[in-house]
Amino acid sequence: MNIRKMTLLLGGLSLSLASLSAPAANTAESYPDKPVRIVVPYTPGGFNDTLARTASEYLTKAWDQSVVVENKPGGNTLIGNTAVAQSKPDGYTLLITPLPFSALPGLYRDKMPYDALKDFEPVIWAGSTQNILTVRADSKFKSVKALIDYAKAHPGEINYGSTGSGSSNHLSMELFLELTGTKMTHIPYKGSAPAVTALLAGDIDVLFDNLPNVYPNITAGKLNALASTGIKRAALLPDVPTVVEAGVPGYEVSVWFGMQAPAGTPADVIEKVNAGMVKMLHEKDVIERFGKQGVEVVASSPAEFKALVNAEVKKWTGVIDRAGIKIE
């Protein structure tokens, strides 16, 4: 083959390669050009749903494209999570993921239908709240110390509630039991509302629950807050000590909420979704609305959220292993 033919051949090849790579390079410019779906692996209600619907409303206006919320509960969130993991990685299917997402690998092990770290691409750590250690207003437990002392003297006699194995309130208590060397009996419920109702009725003695879920009963004087799980006191409960301040060194649980996409979603699309979410989360009315629910806005980068998820999976897998928690 002479030089002229070789040059023409290479030139045509270059144009072909360029045409193939052009759509990838311009992915974010055309995104989104069809409806986007945000999957919430829970029933409507609660902050996961609030976050998704706030994003839906804001991004629909910002992108001039429909962004819809699909509640897909069941299987301890595995149904919704799996649906997103198996979706096309093009940015048109997104997932709301809170703290319990990081506990599932430890709970299900080889029964997991996806890999929590390999099958998702973190988009944004949207915000965090705290769990509050609560008792009835007439409880004999007036402090964390009183609770610990009684638990040590009467192993297993105290009943604590949760919204199910692997939930943030369950994990909060398991970490508390591990660090205090105490034993209590776990009573799981199907949601926060029945767990709080059980606490008020005296069916359980103590409950860690998300601040937004117990705050109304605390302000109404029906529940007492003994401690908060964060590294600093909850803004809505400034007089309530952290668990560390109450005498349990090394304790910290941040109940986080975020958004992820299927692994393989183009990086520029991830960045565009992140940028849209950051703008939304910095809106004054959003900060105030979330703050009234006890949720502090974070608005992280994708890399920061990825680091959090990796660290949380390691942390909670360890807690679950040491506590011997298993789901058959």
Salt bridges, closest charged atoms under 4 A:
ASP49 OD2 - ARG53 NE 2.88
GLU57 OE2 - LYS61 NZ 3.92
GLU70 OE1 - ARG37 NH1 2.83
GLU70 OE2 - LYS72 NZ 3.41
ASP138 OD1 - ARG136 NE 3.37
ASP149 OD2 - LYS145 NZ 2.78
GLU174 OE2 - HIS170 NE2 3.35
GLU178 OE2 - ARG322 NE 2.74
GLU245 OE1 - ARG233 NE 2.83
GLU252 OE1 - LYS315 NZ 3.89
ASP285 OD2 - ARG289 NH2 3.38
GLU296 OE2 - LYS232 NZ 3.62
ASP321 OD1 - ARG109 NH2 2.07
